Amino acid sequence: DIRSRVLGNPGATRLMQALKPRYYFAAHLHTKFPALVEHDNDGCSCTRFLALDKVLPGRDFVQILEIPTRSTNIRTEKK
């Protein structure tokens, strides 16, 4: 599948191409696979994609990421 460039779920690929999220994660893909998916030819719109391996001893199936967030003023209600 990797050599023929058809790795993954075609439905999930269409969803990612339509929504164009900043981040997209896939689990249990039987391999760890990071990618940067460009949606426009100018390189301004892209998705950081990460597929993780299946959960087995000795496999690389967990990764911790720090994802930047926008600073917002959120009001909290006191109860």
C-alpha positions as CSV (number, residue, x, y, z in Angstrom):
1,D,0.0,0.0,0.0
2,I,2.8,2.4,0.8
3,R,4.6,1.8,-2.5
4,S,1.4,2.2,-4.5
5,R,0.5,5.4,-2.5
6,V,-2.9,4.1,-1.4
7,L,-2.2,3.7,2.4
8,G,-5.2,4.4,4.6
9,N,-8.9,4.8,4.3
10,P,-10.1,6.6,1.1
11,G,-13.2,8.0,3.0
12,A,-11.0,9.5,5.7
13,T,-8.8,11.0,3.0
14,R,-11.7,12.7,1.3
15,L,-12.9,14.0,4.7
16,M,-9.5,15.5,5.5
17,Q,-9.3,17.1,2.0
18,A,-12.8,18.6,2.4
19,L,-12.4,19.9,6.0
20,K,-8.7,20.9,5.7
21,P,-8.0,20.6,9.5
22,R,-4.7,21.9,11.0
23,Y,-4.1,18.5,12.6
24,Y,-5.3,15.0,11.7
25,F,-4.6,11.8,13.7
26,A,-5.1,8.2,12.7
27,A,-4.6,5.3,15.1
28,H,-3.9,1.6,14.5
29,L,-2.5,2.1,11.0
30,H,0.1,-0.7,11.6
31,T,2.9,1.8,11.1
32,K,4.0,5.2,12.4
33,F,3.7,7.7,9.6
34,P,4.0,11.5,9.8
35,A,3.1,13.7,6.9
36,L,2.4,17.3,5.9
37,V,-0.6,17.4,3.5
38,E,-0.8,20.5,1.4
39,H,-4.3,21.5,0.3
40,D,-3.3,24.5,-2.0
41,N,-0.5,24.8,-4.4
42,D,0.8,27.9,-2.6
43,G,1.6,25.9,0.5
44,C,-0.5,28.2,2.8
45,S,-3.1,25.6,3.7
46,C,-1.8,22.3,5.1
47,T,-2.7,19.5,7.5
48,R,-0.2,18.0,9.9
49,F,-1.0,14.3,9.7
50,L,0.1,11.6,12.1
51,A,-0.7,7.9,12.0
52,L,0.3,5.8,14.9
53,D,1.2,2.1,15.0
54,K,-1.1,-0.5,16.5
55,V,-0.8,-1.2,20.3
56,L,1.7,-4.0,20.7
57,P,4.8,-4.5,23.0
58,G,7.8,-2.8,21.5
59,R,5.9,-0.8,18.9
60,D,5.8,3.0,18.6
61,F,2.1,3.6,19.2
62,V,2.1,6.7,21.5
63,Q,3.4,10.2,20.8
64,I,2.9,13.3,22.9
65,L,2.4,16.5,21.0
66,E,2.2,20.1,22.1
67,I,-0.4,21.9,20.0
68,P,-0.5,25.7,20.1
69,T,-3.8,27.3,20.9
70,R,-5.1,30.7,20.3
71,S,-5.2,33.0,23.3
72,T,-8.8,33.8,24.2
73,N,-10.6,35.4,27.1
74,I,-12.8,32.7,28.5
75,R,-15.2,33.6,31.3
76,T,-15.7,31.0,34.0
77,E,-18.8,30.9,36.1
78,K,-18.5,30.4,39.8
79,K,-20.9,27.8,41.2
